[in-house]
Amino acid sequence: MLIVGLGNPTSQYQNTLHNLGFMALDALAKRLGKKINKAECQSLTAVKSIKGEKIILAKPYTYMNLSGIAVKSLMAKYKQSADDLIVIYDDIDIPKFAIRTREKGSSGTHNGMKNIIEHINTTDFKRIRIGIGQNDIDLVSYVLSKINEEDKKIYNKNLDSLAMLIEEYIKTKDFEKLLRESNVIK
């Protein structure tokens, strides 16, 4: 199983809305007792075996809009199909703090997802969207804005809950339960 959190590398993007995918993956890695620090396939990764299955956690370092390059490379290296892929990312079309899980779908307005779909040539993979809501300011400025401390507390709480649900999914493969329980996080 390949679980990819989307974001942008370098410290200037830390704690921005567009890096919520990275933050979610960090929460999951912490829960699994791993550090995402191995450089490979234009990503930082961590690998853990659970019940005999290799779980690959990956943060592409290609910058958001070129995420598909890293995802395709990781899928090839670890022999993962689209059925084995989960992508976690921020979404302006979801209410702030809400989490929505889907089995497949379009990229919506998200350029990182558009690039992944273009590179792996399918929309049939699981995704977890973290709502950032919409704002009146320019879209690029908004998604690259820092998360304030009050909002960060709520996001961290929700990402910890999500990490627990993903860990359970890894063990049970019950996607319907992950979908049902993650979609009520607000």
FIDOMAR-190005 format. One line per field, with one value per atom (N, C-alpha, C, O): chain; x, y, z; residue number from 1. Coordinates in Angstrom, 1 decimal. Atoms other than C-alpha are relative to their C-alpha. Layout:
<nodes>
cadena: (A/...)
east: (X/...)
north: (Y/...)
up: (Z/...)
num: (NUM/...)
</nodes>
This chain:
<nodes>
cadena: (A/A/A/A/A/A/A/A/A/A/A/A/A/A/A/A/A/A/A/A/A/A/A/A/A/A/A/A/A/A/A/A/A/A/A/A/A/A/A/A/A/A/A/A/A/A/A/A/A/A/A/A/A/A/A/A/A/A/A/A/A/A/A/A/A/A/A/A/A/A/A/A/A/A/A/A/A/A/A/A/A/A/A/A/A/A/A/A/A/A/A/A/A/A/A/A/A/A/A/A/A/A/A/A/A/A/A/A/A/A/A/A/A/A/A/A/A/A/A/A/A/A/A/A/A/A/A/A/A/A/A/A/A/A/A/A/A/A/A/A/A/A/A/A/A/A/A/A/A/A/A/A/A/A/A/A/A/A/A/A/A/A/A/A/A/A/A/A/A/A/A/A/A/A/A/A/A/A/A/A/A/A/A/A/A/A/A/A/A/A/A/A/A/A/A/A/A/A/A/A/A/A/A/A/A/A/A/A/A/A/A/A/A/A/A/A/A/A/A/A/A/A/A/A/A/A/A/A/A/A/A/A/A/A/A/A/A/A/A/A/A/A/A/A/A/A/A/A/A/A/A/A/A/A/A/A/A/A/A/A/A/A/A/A/A/A/A/A/A/A/A/A/A/A/A/A/A/A/A/A/A/A/A/A/A/A/A/A/A/A/A/A/A/A/A/A/A/A/A/A/A/A/A/A/A/A/A/A/A/A/A/A/A/A/A/A/A/A/A/A/A/A/A/A/A/A/A/A/A/A/A/A/A/A/A/A/A/A/A/A/A/A/A/A/A/A/A/A/A/A/A/A/A/A/A/A/A/A/A/A/A/A/A/A/A/A/A/A/A/A/A/A/A/A/A/A/A/A/A/A/A/A/A/A/A/A/A/A/A/A/A/A/A/A/A/A/A/A/A/A/A/A/A/A/A/A/A/A/A/A/A/A/A/A/A/A/A/A/A/A/A/A/A/A/A/A/A/A/A/A/A/A/A/A/A/A/A/A/A/A/A/A/A/A/A/A/A/A/A/A/A/A/A/A/A/A/A/A/A/A/A/A/A/A/A/A/A/A/A/A/A/A/A/A/A/A/A/A/A/A/A/A/A/A/A/A/A/A/A/A/A/A/A/A/A/A/A/A/A/A/A/A/A/A/A/A/A/A/A/A/A/A/A/A/A/A/A/A/A/A/A/A/A/A/A/A/A/A/A/A/A/A/A/A/A/A/A/A/A/A/A/A/A/A/A/A/A/A/A/A/A/A/A/A/A/A/A/A/A/A/A/A/A/A/A/A/A/A/A/A/A/A/A/A/A/A/A/A/A/A/A/A/A/A/A/A/A/A/A/A/A/A/A/A/A/A/A/A/A/A/A/A/A/A/A/A/A/A/A/A/A/A/A/A/A/A/A/A/A/A/A/A/A/A/A/A/A/A/A/A/A/A/A/A/A/A/A/A/A/A/A/A/A/A/A/A/A/A/A/A/A/A/A/A/A/A/A/A/A/A/A/A/A/A/A/A/A/A/A/A/A/A/A/A/A/A/A/A/A/A/A/A/A/A/A/A/A/A/A/A/A/A/A/A/A/A/A/A/A/A/A/A/A/A/A/A/A/A/A/A/A/A/A/A/A/A/A/A/A/A/A/A/A/A/A/A/A/A/A/A/A/A/A/A/A/A/A/A/A/A/A/A/A/A)
east: (0.8/0.0/0.9/1.8/-0.7/1.3/-0.9/-2.0/0.8/0.0/0.8/1.9/-0.7/1.0/-0.7/-1.9/0.5/0.6/0.5/1.8/-0.5/0.8/0.3/-0.3/-0.4/2.5/1.2/1.5/-1.2/5.5/1.2/1.0/-1.2/9.1/0.5/0.0/-0.7/11.2/-0.8/-2.0/0.6/10.6/-1.0/-1.9/0.9/8.8/-1.5/-2.4/1.3/5.8/-0.5/-1.7/0.5/5.6/-1.1/-1.2/1.2/2.3/-0.8/-1.4/1.0/0.5/-1.1/-1.0/1.2/-2.9/0.4/-0.1/-0.3/-1.4/0.9/1.1/-0.8/0.8/-0.7/-0.1/0.8/-2.0/0.2/0.1/-0.3/-1.3/1.3/1.3/-1.3/2.3/-0.3/0.2/0.3/0.9/-0.8/-0.5/0.8/-1.6/0.9/0.8/-0.9/1.2/0.9/1.3/-0.9/3.4/-0.8/-0.2/0.8/0.5/-0.1/0.0/0.1/0.2/1.3/1.4/-1.4/4.0/0.2/0.8/-0.1/4.0/-0.7/-0.2/0.9/1.2/0.6/0.5/-0.6/3.1/1.4/2.1/-1.4/6.4/1.1/2.1/-1.0/8.2/0.3/-0.5/-0.4/10.1/0.1/0.6/0.0/9.6/1.3/1.3/-1.3/13.2/0.9/2.1/-0.9/14.5/-0.3/-1.4/0.1/15.1/0.0/1.0/0.1/14.0/-1.2/-2.2/1.0/11.9/-0.5/-1.8/0.3/11.9/-1.0/-1.9/0.9/10.2/0.8/1.9/-0.5/10.9/-1.0/-2.2/0.8/9.6/0.3/1.3/-0.2/9.2/-0.8/-1.8/0.6/8.3/-0.2/0.7/0.3/6.6/-0.7/-1.6/0.8/5.4/-1.0/-0.7/1.1/2.0/-0.7/-1.2/0.7/0.5/0.6/-0.1/-0.7/3.1/-0.1/0.4/0.1/2.2/0.9/1.0/-0.9/4.6/-0.9/-1.6/0.8/3.1/1.1/2.0/-1.0/5.0/-0.7/-1.8/0.5/4.4/0.9/2.2/-0.8/5.6/-0.5/-1.7/0.2/5.9/0.8/2.0/-0.7/6.7/0.7/0.2/-0.7/9.4/0.2/1.2/0.0/8.6/-0.7/-0.9/0.9/6.5/-1.4/-1.5/1.4/2.7/-0.4/-0.9/0.5/2.0/0.6/0.2/-0.7/4.4/0.0/0.8/0.1/3.4/-0.1/0.3/0.2/2.5/1.3/1.4/-1.3/6.2/0.5/0.9/-0.4/7.0/-0.9/-0.4/1.0/3.8/0.3/0.3/-0.2/4.4/1.3/1.3/-1.2/8.0/-0.1/0.5/0.2/7.1/-0.9/-0.6/0.9/4.3/0.8/0.7/-0.8/6.8/1.0/1.2/-1.1/9.6/-0.6/0.0/0.6/7.3/-1.1/-1.8/0.9/5.1/-1.4/-2.1/1.3/1.9/-0.9/-0.5/1.0/-1.3/-0.8/-0.6/0.9/-3.8/-0.9/-1.3/0.8/-5.8/0.7/0.1/-0.9/-2.9/0.3/0.9/-0.4/-2.7/-1.1/-2.3/0.8/-4.2/0.8/1.9/-0.6/-3.5/-0.8/-2.0/0.6/-4.1/0.4/1.6/-0.3/-4.4/-1.1/-2.1/0.9/-6.0/-1.0/-0.7/1.0/-9.2/-0.8/-1.5/0.8/-10.8/-1.5/-2.3/1.4/-14.1/-0.7/-1.9/0.5/-14.5/0.0/0.9/0.0/-15.6/1.2/1.8/-1.2/-12.7/-0.1/-1.2/-0.2/-11.6/-0.6/-0.2/0.7/-13.9/1.0/1.9/-0.8/-12.4/-1.0/-2.0/0.9/-13.9/0.9/1.9/-0.7/-12.8/-0.8/-2.0/0.6/-13.5/0.8/2.0/-0.7/-12.7/0.6/1.5/-0.5/-12.2/-0.7/-1.6/0.7/-13.1/1.0/2.1/-0.8/-11.8/1.0/1.0/-0.9/-9.1/-0.6/0.0/0.6/-11.5/0.9/1.4/-0.9/-9.5/1.4/2.2/-1.3/-6.4/1.1/1.0/-1.0/-3.3/0.9/1.3/-0.8/-1.4/-0.7/-0.1/0.8/-4.2/-0.1/0.0/0.0/-4.4/1.2/1.2/-1.3/-0.7/0.1/0.6/0.0/-1.1/-0.8/-0.4/0.9/-4.0/0.6/0.5/-0.7/-2.1/1.1/1.3/-1.2/1.0/-0.4/0.2/0.3/-0.7/-1.2/-1.6/1.0/-3.5/-1.3/-1.9/1.3/-6.5/-0.5/0.3/0.6/-8.9/-0.4/-1.0/0.5/-9.6/1.0/1.7/-0.8/-7.6/-0.6/-1.3/0.6/-8.5/0.6/1.8/-0.5/-8.2/-0.7/-1.8/0.5/-8.6/0.2/1.3/-0.1/-9.4/-0.2/-1.2/0.0/-8.8/-0.5/0.1/0.6/-11.1/0.7/1.1/-0.5/-9.7/-1.0/-0.7/1.0/-12.8/0.5/1.6/-0.4/-12.8/0.2/-0.3/-0.3/-11.6/-0.1/0.0/0.1/-12.0/1.3/1.3/-1.3/-8.3/0.4/-0.2/-0.5/-6.4/0.3/0.9/-0.1/-6.4/1.5/1.7/-1.4/-2.6/0.5/1.1/-0.3/-2.1/-0.7/-0.1/0.8/-4.8/0.6/0.9/-0.5/-3.5/1.5/1.9/-1.4/0.1/0.1/1.2/0.0/-1.0/0.3/-0.1/-0.3/0.2/-1.3/-2.2/1.1/-2.3/0.2/1.2/-0.1/-3.0/-0.1/-0.6/-0.2/-2.5/-1.4/-1.4/1.4/-6.3/-0.4/-0.9/0.3/-6.9/0.9/0.4/-0.9/-3.8/-0.3/-0.2/0.4/-5.1/-1.1/-1.1/1.1/-8.3/0.5/0.1/-0.6/-6.4/0.8/0.6/-0.8/-4.0/-0.9/-0.6/1.0/-6.9/-0.6/-0.7/0.6/-8.6/1.0/0.6/-1.0/-5.4/0.4/0.7/-0.3/-4.7/-1.1/-0.9/1.1/-8.2/0.1/-0.2/-0.2/-7.6/1.1/0.9/-1.1/-4.3/-0.4/-0.1/0.5/-6.0/-0.9/-0.8/0.9/-8.7/0.8/0.5/-0.9/-6.0/0.7/0.8/-0.7/-4.1/-0.9/-0.5/1.0/-7.2/-0.3/-0.4/0.3/-7.9/1.2/0.9/-1.2/-4.3/-0.2/0.2/0.1/-5.1/-1.2/-1.1/1.3/-8.7/-0.3/-1.1/0.4/-8.9/-1.5/-2.1/1.4/-12.4/-0.1/-0.2/0.1/-12.6/-1.3/-1.3/1.3/-16.3/0.0/-0.6/-0.1/-15.6/0.9/0.5/-0.9/-12.7/-0.8/-0.8/0.8/-15.0/-1.1/-1.2/1.1/-17.9/0.5/-0.1/-0.5/-15.9/0.8/0.8/-0.8/-13.5/-0.9/-0.6/0.9/-16.4/-0.8/-1.5/0.7/-17.8/0.9/0.4/-0.9/-14.7/-0.2/-0.2/0.2/-15.3/0.8/0.7)
north: (-1.2/0.0/1.2/1.3/-1.2/3.4/1.2/1.4/-1.1/6.4/1.2/1.4/-1.3/9.8/1.2/1.3/-1.3/13.1/1.1/1.1/-1.0/16.1/1.3/1.6/-1.2/19.3/0.6/0.1/-0.6/21.5/-0.1/0.1/0.1/21.0/1.4/2.4/-1.2/23.6/0.7/0.6/-0.5/25.4/1.1/1.4/-1.2/28.4/-0.5/0.3/0.5/26.1/-0.8/-1.2/0.6/24.5/0.7/1.9/-0.6/25.0/0.9/1.8/-0.7/26.2/-0.9/-2.1/0.9/25.0/-1.0/-2.1/0.9/23.5/-1.2/-2.2/1.1/21.2/-0.9/-1.6/0.8/19.6/-1.5/-2.4/1.4/16.3/-0.4/-1.6/0.3/16.4/-0.2/-1.1/0.0/17.1/-1.3/-1.8/1.2/14.2/-1.2/-2.1/1.2/11.8/0.0/-1.1/0.0/13.0/-0.5/-1.3/0.6/12.2/-1.5/-2.2/1.4/8.8/-0.7/-1.7/0.6/8.1/0.0/-1.0/0.0/9.1/-1.1/-1.8/1.1/6.7/-1.3/-2.3/1.2/4.0/-0.2/-1.2/0.0/4.8/0.1/-0.5/-0.1/5.8/1.5/2.4/-1.4/8.9/-0.1/-1.0/-0.1/9.9/0.8/2.0/-0.7/10.6/-0.7/-0.3/0.7/8.2/0.7/0.7/-0.6/10.0/-1.0/-1.8/0.9/8.1/0.4/1.0/-0.3/8.6/1.4/1.7/-1.4/12.4/0.2/1.0/-0.1/11.9/-0.3/-0.8/0.5/11.4/-1.1/-1.0/1.1/8.0/-0.7/-0.4/0.9/5.6/-1.3/-1.2/1.3/1.9/-0.8/-0.9/0.8/-0.3/-1.2/-1.1/1.2/-3.9/-0.2/-0.1/0.2/-4.5/-1.2/-1.3/1.2/-8.0/-0.5/-1.0/0.6/-9.0/0.9/0.6/-0.9/-6.0/1.2/1.7/-1.2/-3.3/1.3/1.4/-1.2/0.1/1.1/1.3/-1.1/3.0/1.3/1.6/-1.3/6.5/0.9/0.8/-0.8/9.2/1.4/1.7/-1.5/13.0/0.4/0.5/-0.5/14.0/1.3/2.2/-1.2/16.6/0.7/1.3/-0.5/17.6/1.3/1.9/-1.1/20.5/-0.5/-1.4/0.4/20.2/-0.3/-1.4/0.1/20.7/-1.1/-1.3/1.1/17.9/-1.3/-2.1/1.2/15.3/-1.3/-2.3/1.2/12.8/-0.7/-1.9/0.6/12.3/-0.9/-2.0/0.8/11.1/-1.2/-2.3/1.1/9.0/-1.1/-2.3/1.0/7.2/-0.8/-2.0/0.6/6.5/-0.9/-2.1/0.8/5.2/-1.3/-2.4/1.1/3.0/-1.1/-2.3/0.9/1.5/-0.8/-2.0/0.6/0.9/-1.0/-2.1/0.9/-0.7/-0.9/-1.6/0.9/-2.5/0.2/-0.8/-0.3/-0.8/0.4/1.1/-0.4/-0.5/1.2/1.6/-1.1/2.3/-0.5/0.4/0.6/0.0/0.1/0.1/0.0/0.2/1.4/1.6/-1.4/4.0/0.8/0.7/-1.0/6.6/1.3/1.3/-1.4/10.3/0.9/0.9/-0.9/12.8/1.4/1.7/-1.4/16.5/1.0/0.6/-1.1/19.9/0.2/-0.1/-0.2/20.8/1.2/1.3/-1.3/24.3/-0.3/0.5/0.3/22.7/-0.8/-1.1/0.7/21.0/1.0/1.8/-0.9/23.0/-0.1/-1.2/-0.1/24.1/-1.1/-1.2/1.0/21.3/-1.4/-2.4/1.3/18.6/-0.9/-0.4/1.0/15.4/-0.8/-1.3/0.8/13.6/-1.1/-0.8/1.1/10.2/-0.5/-0.6/0.5/8.8/-1.1/-1.2/1.1/5.7/0.3/-0.3/-0.5/7.5/1.3/1.8/-1.2/10.7/0.9/0.5/-0.9/13.7/0.8/0.6/-0.8/16.1/1.3/1.9/-1.2/18.9/1.2/1.2/-1.2/22.2/-0.2/0.8/0.2/20.6/-0.4/-1.4/0.2/20.9/-1.2/-1.9/1.2/18.2/-1.3/-2.2/1.2/15.7/-0.1/-1.2/0.0/16.7/-0.7/-1.5/0.5/15.9/-1.5/-2.3/1.5/12.5/-0.8/-1.8/0.7/11.5/0.0/-1.1/-0.1/12.6/-1.1/-1.7/0.9/10.5/-1.5/-2.3/1.4/7.3/-0.4/-1.6/0.2/7.6/-0.7/-1.5/0.5/6.8/0.9/1.6/-0.7/8.4/-0.9/-0.6/1.1/5.1/-0.3/-1.4/0.2/5.5/0.7/1.7/-0.6/6.3/1.4/1.6/-1.3/9.9/0.4/0.2/-0.6/11.7/1.5/1.9/-1.5/15.4/0.7/0.4/-0.8/17.8/1.4/2.1/-1.2/20.8/1.3/1.3/-1.3/24.3/1.1/2.3/-1.0/26.1/1.0/0.9/-1.0/29.0/1.4/1.6/-1.3/32.5/1.1/0.7/-1.1/35.9/0.4/1.1/-0.4/36.3/-0.9/-2.0/0.8/35.0/-1.4/-1.7/1.4/31.2/-0.4/-1.1/0.4/30.8/0.6/-0.1/-0.6/33.3/-0.7/-0.9/0.7/31.5/-1.3/-1.6/1.4/27.9/0.1/-0.9/-0.1/29.1/0.8/1.1/-0.8/31.1/-0.9/-2.1/0.7/30.0/-0.3/0.5/0.4/28.2/0.7/0.5/-0.7/30.3/-1.0/-2.2/0.9/28.7/-0.6/-1.8/0.6/28.3/-1.0/-2.1/0.9/26.6/-1.3/-2.4/1.1/24.5/-1.1/-2.3/0.9/23.0/-0.9/-2.1/0.8/21.9/-1.0/-2.2/0.9/20.5/-1.1/-2.3/1.1/18.6/-1.0/-2.2/1.0/17.0/-0.8/-2.1/0.8/16.0/-0.9/-2.0/0.8/14.7/-1.2/-2.3/1.1/12.6/-1.0/-2.2/0.9/11.1/-0.7/-1.9/0.6/10.5/-1.0/-2.1/0.9/8.8/-1.3/-2.4/1.2/6.4/-0.8/-2.0/0.7/5.6/-0.7/-1.8/0.6/5.0/-1.2/-2.2/1.2/2.7/-1.2/-2.3/1.1/0.7/-0.5/-1.8/0.4/0.6/-0.9/-1.9/0.8/-0.7/-1.4/-2.4/1.3/-3.6/-0.8/-2.0/0.7/-4.4/0.0/-0.8/-0.2/-3.2/0.3/0.1/-0.3/-2.1/1.5/2.4/-1.4/1.0/0.7/1.9/-0.6/1.5/0.6/1.7/-0.5/2.0/1.2/2.2/-1.2/4.4/1.2/2.3/-1.0/6.3/0.6/1.8/-0.4/6.4/0.8/1.9/-0.7/7.4/1.2/2.2/-1.2/9.9/1.1/2.3/-1.0/11.7/0.7/1.7/-0.7/12.7/0.9/1.7/-0.9/14.5/1.4/1.7/-1.4/18.2/0.9/2.2)
up: (0.0/0.0/0.0/0.8/0.1/-1.0/0.5/-0.1/-0.6/1.1/-0.2/0.3/0.4/-0.3/0.5/0.4/-0.5/1.4/-0.9/-1.1/0.9/-0.9/0.8/1.8/-0.6/-0.1/-0.8/-1.9/0.6/-1.0/1.0/2.2/-0.9/0.3/0.4/-0.1/-0.5/2.0/1.2/1.2/-1.3/5.3/-0.3/0.5/0.2/3.7/-0.2/0.0/0.2/3.0/1.3/1.3/-1.2/6.5/0.6/0.6/-0.7/8.3/-0.9/-0.5/0.9/5.2/-0.4/-0.2/0.3/4.1/-1.1/-1.1/1.1/0.9/0.5/-0.3/-0.5/3.1/1.0/1.7/-0.9/5.0/-0.3/0.6/0.4/3.1/0.7/1.2/-0.7/4.5/1.5/2.1/-1.4/8.0/0.4/1.4/-0.3/7.8/0.0/0.8/0.1/6.7/1.2/1.7/-1.2/9.6/1.2/2.0/-1.1/12.0/-0.1/0.9/0.2/10.5/0.3/1.0/-0.3/10.6/1.5/2.0/-1.5/14.3/0.6/1.5/-0.5/15.0/-0.3/0.5/0.4/13.2/0.5/0.3/-0.5/14.9/-1.0/-0.8/1.0/11.8/-0.2/0.1/0.4/10.5/-1.5/-2.1/1.5/6.9/-0.4/-0.5/0.3/6.0/-1.0/-1.1/1.0/3.3/-1.3/-1.8/1.3/0.0/-1.1/-1.2/1.1/-3.0/-0.9/-0.4/1.0/-6.2/0.2/0.1/-0.1/-5.7/1.2/1.1/-1.2/-2.3/1.2/1.2/-1.2/1.3/0.4/0.3/-0.2/2.4/1.4/2.0/-1.1/5.3/-0.4/-1.0/0.3/5.0/1.3/2.1/-1.2/7.6/-0.5/-1.4/0.3/7.4/1.1/2.3/-0.9/8.9/-0.5/-1.6/0.3/8.9/-1.4/-2.2/1.2/6.2/-1.3/-2.3/1.2/3.9/0.2/1.3/0.0/3.0/-0.1/-1.1/0.0/3.8/-0.3/0.5/0.4/2.0/0.3/-0.3/-0.2/3.3/-0.8/-0.7/0.8/0.9/-0.1/-0.2/0.2/0.7/-1.3/-1.2/1.2/-2.9/0.2/0.8/-0.1/-3.1/-1.4/-1.7/1.3/-6.7/-0.1/-1.1/-0.1/-5.5/-0.5/-1.3/0.1/-5.5/-1.5/-1.7/1.3/-9.2/-0.9/-2.0/0.7/-10.3/0.8/0.6/-0.9/-7.7/-0.7/-0.2/0.8/-10.4/-0.4/-0.5/0.3/-11.3/1.1/0.8/-1.2/-7.8/0.2/0.5/-0.3/-7.4/-1.0/-0.7/1.0/-10.7/0.2/0.1/-0.3/-9.8/1.2/1.2/-1.2/-6.4/-0.3/0.2/0.3/-7.8/-0.8/-0.6/0.8/-10.3/0.9/0.9/-0.8/-7.7/1.0/1.1/-1.0/-5.1/-0.6/0.1/0.7/-7.7/0.6/0.9/-0.6/-6.5/-1.2/-2.1/1.0/-8.6/0.5/1.7/-0.4/-8.5/1.2/2.0/-1.1/-6.1/1.3/2.4/-1.2/-3.7/0.5/1.5/-0.2/-3.7/0.8/0.5/-0.7/-1.2/-0.1/0.3/0.1/-1.8/1.0/1.0/-1.0/1.0/-0.3/-0.5/0.4/0.2/0.4/0.9/-0.4/0.9/-1.1/-2.3/1.0/-0.9/0.4/1.4/-0.3/-1.1/-0.2/0.3/0.2/-2.2/1.2/1.1/-1.2/1.2/1.1/1.2/-1.1/4.3/0.9/1.1/-0.8/6.5/1.1/1.8/-1.1/8.9/-0.4/0.2/0.3/7.3/-0.8/-1.5/0.7/5.9/-0.8/-0.3/0.9/2.9/-0.7/-1.2/0.6/1.7/-1.2/-1.1/1.2/-1.7/-0.6/-0.5/0.6/-3.6/-1.4/-1.8/1.2/-6.9/-0.4/0.4/0.4/-8.7/-0.8/-1.1/0.8/-10.6/0.9/2.1/-0.7/-9.6/0.6/1.4/-0.5/-9.0/-0.5/-1.6/0.3/-8.9/0.4/0.4/-0.6/-7.4/-1.1/-1.7/1.0/-9.7/0.3/-0.6/-0.4/-7.7/-0.4/-1.0/0.4/-8.3/-1.5/-2.0/1.5/-12.0/-0.5/-1.4/0.4/-12.3/0.3/-0.5/-0.3/-10.6/-1.0/-1.5/0.9/-12.7/-1.4/-2.1/1.2/-15.8/-0.1/-1.1/0.1/-14.9/0.2/-0.4/-0.2/-13.7/-0.8/-0.9/1.1/-16.3/0.5/-0.1/-0.5/-14.0/1.1/1.8/-1.1/-11.6/1.1/2.1/-0.9/-9.9/1.1/1.1/-1.2/-6.7/1.2/1.0/-1.2/-3.1/0.3/0.0/-0.4/-1.9/1.3/1.5/-1.2/1.4/-0.1/-0.2/0.2/1.1/1.3/2.1/-1.3/4.0/-0.4/-1.1/0.3/3.8/0.5/1.7/-0.4/3.8/-0.3/0.1/0.3/2.6/-1.0/-1.5/1.0/0.3/0.7/1.8/-0.6/1.0/-1.1/-2.3/1.0/-0.8/-0.6/-1.6/0.6/-1.4/-1.2/-1.3/1.1/-4.4/0.4/1.5/-0.4/-4.5/0.4/1.4/-0.3/-4.6/1.3/2.1/-1.3/-1.8/1.2/2.2/-1.0/0.2/0.4/1.5/-0.3/-0.1/0.5/1.2/-0.5/0.6/1.3/1.8/-1.3/3.7/1.2/1.2/-1.2/7.1/0.8/0.8/-0.9/9.4/1.3/2.0/-1.3/12.5/1.1/0.9/-1.1/15.9/0.4/0.7/-0.3/16.6/-0.9/-0.5/1.1/13.3/0.1/-0.1/0.0/13.7/1.1/0.8/-1.1/17.0/-0.6/-0.3/0.5/15.2/-1.1/-1.1/1.1/12.1/0.7/0.3/-0.7/14.4/0.6/0.5/-0.6/16.3/-1.0/-0.9/1.1/13.1/-0.7/-1.1/0.6/11.6/0.8/0.3/-1.0/14.7/-0.1/-0.1/0.1/14.4/-1.4/-1.4/1.3/10.7/0.0/-0.6/-0.1/11.4/0.6/0.2/-0.7/13.8/-1.0/-1.0/1.0/11.1/-1.1/-1.5/1.1/8.4/0.5/-0.2/-0.5/10.7/0.1/-0.2/-0.1/11.3/-1.4/-1.6/1.3/7.6/-0.5/-1.2/0.5/6.9/0.6/-0.1/-0.6/9.3/-0.4/-0.5/0.3/8.3/-1.5/-1.9/1.4/4.6/-0.1/-1.2/0.1/5.4/-0.4/0.5/0.5/3.2/0.3/0.5/-0.3/3.7/1.4/1.7/-1.4/7.5/0.0/0.7/0.0/6.8/-0.6/-0.1/0.7/4.4/0.9/1.1/-0.9/6.8/1.2/1.6/-1.2/9.9/-0.2/0.6/0.3/8.3/-0.5/-0.3/0.6/6.5/1.1/0.8/-1.0/9.9/0.8/1.7/-0.7/11.1/-0.5/-1.7/0.4/11.2/0.8/0.7)
num: (1/1/1/1/2/2/2/2/3/3/3/3/4/4/4/4/5/5/5/5/6/6/6/6/7/7/7/7/8/8/8/8/9/9/9/9/10/10/10/10/11/11/11/11/12/12/12/12/13/13/13/13/14/14/14/14/15/15/15/15/16/16/16/16/17/17/17/17/18/18/18/18/19/19/19/19/20/20/20/20/21/21/21/21/22/22/22/22/23/23/23/23/24/24/24/24/25/25/25/25/26/26/26/26/27/27/27/27/28/28/28/28/29/29/29/29/30/30/30/30/31/31/31/31/32/32/32/32/33/33/33/33/34/34/34/34/35/35/35/35/36/36/36/36/37/37/37/37/38/38/38/38/39/39/39/39/40/40/40/40/41/41/41/41/42/42/42/42/43/43/43/43/44/44/44/44/45/45/45/45/46/46/46/46/47/47/47/47/48/48/48/48/49/49/49/49/50/50/50/50/51/51/51/51/52/52/52/52/53/53/53/53/54/54/54/54/55/55/55/55/56/56/56/56/57/57/57/57/58/58/58/58/59/59/59/59/60/60/60/60/61/61/61/61/62/62/62/62/63/63/63/63/64/64/64/64/65/65/65/65/66/66/66/66/67/67/67/67/68/68/68/68/69/69/69/69/70/70/70/70/71/71/71/71/72/72/72/72/73/73/73/73/74/74/74/74/75/75/75/75/76/76/76/76/77/77/77/77/78/78/78/78/79/79/79/79/80/80/80/80/81/81/81/81/82/82/82/82/83/83/83/83/84/84/84/84/85/85/85/85/86/86/86/86/87/87/87/87/88/88/88/88/89/89/89/89/90/90/90/90/91/91/91/91/92/92/92/92/93/93/93/93/94/94/94/94/95/95/95/95/96/96/96/96/97/97/97/97/98/98/98/98/99/99/99/99/100/100/100/100/101/101/101/101/102/102/102/102/103/103/103/103/104/104/104/104/105/105/105/105/106/106/106/106/107/107/107/107/108/108/108/108/109/109/109/109/110/110/110/110/111/111/111/111/112/112/112/112/113/113/113/113/114/114/114/114/115/115/115/115/116/116/116/116/117/117/117/117/118/118/118/118/119/119/119/119/120/120/120/120/121/121/121/121/122/122/122/122/123/123/123/123/124/124/124/124/125/125/125/125/126/126/126/126/127/127/127/127/128/128/128/128/129/129/129/129/130/130/130/130/131/131/131/131/132/132/132/132/133/133/133/133/134/134/134/134/135/135/135/135/136/136/136/136/137/137/137/137/138/138/138/138/139/139/139/139/140/140/140/140/141/141/141/141/142/142/142/142/143/143/143/143/144/144/144/144/145/145/145/145/146/146/146/146/147/147/147/147/148/148/148/148/149/149/149/149/150/150/150/150/151/151/151/151/152/152/152/152/153/153/153/153/154/154/154/154/155/155/155/155/156/156/156/156/157/157/157/157/158/158/158/158/159/159/159/159/160/160/160/160/161/161/161/161/162/162/162/162/163/163/163/163/164/164/164/164/165/165/165/165/166/166/166/166/167/167/167/167/168/168/168/168/169/169/169/169/170/170/170/170/171/171/171/171/172/172/172/172/173/173/173/173/174/174/174/174/175/175/175/175/176/176/176/176/177/177/177/177/178/178/178/178/179/179/179/179/180/180/180/180/181/181/181/181/182/182/182/182/183/183/183/183/184/184/184/184/185/185/185/185/186/186/186/186)
</nodes>
